[in-house]
Amino acid sequence: MSRTASKPRRTTRPATRTSQVDFGKLQKSARRMIEDTRDAAFASAQAAGKAALARAGDARDRTIGALGQLEKVFEQRVSRAVTSLGVPSAKEVRELSRQVAQLQASVDRLRRSRVRARA
């Protein structure tokens, strides 16, 4: 019976070695699968990030365009309202300022000529 007891020991050792080799292969395979999955997830996240940035850029451009158009319409309406109230435009104010400067120069010349005439 001692021989029978020794035989199972001999058969279990090769099975253990085979199990260890199989387990090592499984570990390597699992590591590769984990790395591949991680790489795929990272690539997917990068692609999603790039797509989100592109959509955000498009939305920003549309918003800027809409704001520009809104600003233009606002300025036109304010200009019409100010004109209807009789408020002069910037061009008219510049022209009036130029005329006032000319009149002031004329007044100054007249004062100097009076001062000379009195002297």
C-alpha positions as CSV (number, residue, x, y, z in Angstrom):
1,M,0.0,0.0,0.0
2,S,2.9,2.2,0.4
3,R,3.4,2.0,-3.3
4,T,-0.1,3.1,-4.0
5,A,0.4,6.0,-1.7
6,S,3.5,7.1,-3.5
7,K,2.0,6.9,-6.9
8,P,-0.6,9.6,-6.3
9,R,2.2,11.9,-5.1
10,R,4.1,11.4,-8.4
11,T,1.0,12.2,-10.4
12,T,0.0,15.2,-8.4
13,R,3.3,17.0,-8.9
14,P,3.2,17.1,-12.7
15,A,-0.5,18.2,-12.5
16,T,0.6,21.0,-10.1
17,R,3.3,22.1,-12.4
18,T,0.9,22.1,-15.3
19,S,-1.6,24.1,-13.2
20,Q,1.1,26.6,-12.3
21,V,2.0,27.0,-16.0
22,D,-1.6,27.4,-17.0
23,F,-2.2,29.9,-14.1
24,G,0.9,31.9,-15.3
25,K,-0.5,32.0,-18.9
26,L,-3.9,33.1,-17.5
27,Q,-2.3,35.8,-15.5
28,K,-0.4,37.1,-18.6
29,S,-3.5,36.9,-20.7
30,A,-5.5,38.8,-18.0
31,R,-2.9,41.5,-17.8
32,R,-2.9,41.9,-21.6
33,M,-6.7,42.1,-21.6
34,I,-6.6,44.7,-18.8
35,E,-4.0,46.8,-20.6
36,D,-5.9,46.5,-23.9
37,T,-9.1,47.5,-22.2
38,R,-7.4,50.4,-20.4
39,D,-5.8,51.6,-23.7
40,A,-9.2,51.4,-25.5
41,A,-10.9,53.3,-22.7
42,F,-8.2,55.9,-22.7
43,A,-8.5,56.3,-26.5
44,S,-12.3,56.5,-26.3
45,A,-12.1,59.2,-23.6
46,Q,-9.6,61.2,-25.7
47,A,-11.9,61.0,-28.7
48,A,-14.9,62.0,-26.6
49,G,-12.9,64.9,-25.2
50,K,-11.8,66.1,-28.6
51,A,-15.4,65.9,-29.9
52,A,-16.7,67.8,-26.9
53,L,-14.1,70.6,-27.5
54,A,-15.1,70.8,-31.1
55,R,-18.7,71.1,-30.2
56,A,-17.9,73.7,-27.6
57,G,-15.9,75.7,-30.2
58,D,-18.8,75.5,-32.6
59,A,-21.2,76.7,-29.9
60,R,-18.9,79.5,-29.0
61,D,-18.6,80.7,-32.6
62,R,-22.4,80.6,-33.0
63,T,-22.9,82.5,-29.8
64,I,-20.3,85.2,-30.8
65,G,-22.1,85.5,-34.2
66,A,-25.5,85.8,-32.5
67,L,-24.2,88.4,-30.0
68,G,-22.7,90.4,-32.9
69,Q,-26.0,90.4,-34.7
70,L,-27.9,91.3,-31.5
71,E,-25.4,94.2,-30.8
72,K,-25.9,95.5,-34.4
73,V,-29.7,95.5,-34.1
74,F,-29.5,97.1,-30.6
75,E,-27.3,99.9,-31.9
76,Q,-29.6,100.5,-34.9
77,R,-32.7,100.7,-32.6
78,V,-31.0,103.0,-30.1
79,S,-29.8,105.3,-32.9
80,R,-33.4,105.5,-34.3
81,A,-34.7,106.3,-30.8
82,V,-32.1,108.9,-30.1
83,T,-32.7,110.5,-33.5
84,S,-36.5,110.6,-33.0
85,L,-35.8,112.4,-29.7
86,G,-33.8,115.1,-31.5
87,V,-30.5,114.3,-30.0
88,P,-27.7,115.1,-32.4
89,S,-25.5,112.4,-33.8
90,A,-21.7,112.1,-33.0
91,K,-21.0,113.6,-36.5
92,E,-23.3,116.5,-35.8
93,V,-21.7,117.1,-32.4
94,R,-18.2,117.2,-34.0
95,E,-19.4,119.7,-36.6
96,L,-21.0,121.9,-33.9
97,S,-17.7,121.7,-31.8
98,R,-15.8,122.8,-34.9
99,Q,-18.2,125.7,-35.4
100,V,-17.9,126.7,-31.8
101,A,-14.1,126.7,-32.0
102,Q,-14.3,129.0,-35.1
103,L,-16.7,131.3,-33.4
104,Q,-14.5,131.5,-30.3
105,A,-11.5,132.4,-32.5
106,S,-13.6,135.1,-34.2
107,V,-14.6,136.5,-30.8
108,D,-11.0,136.5,-29.6
109,R,-9.9,138.4,-32.7
110,L,-12.7,141.0,-32.2
111,R,-11.7,141.5,-28.6
112,R,-8.0,142.0,-29.5
113,S,-9.0,144.5,-32.2
114,R,-11.1,146.5,-29.7
115,V,-8.3,146.5,-27.2
116,R,-5.9,147.9,-29.9
117,A,-8.5,150.5,-31.0
118,R,-8.8,151.8,-27.5
119,A,-5.1,152.1,-27.0
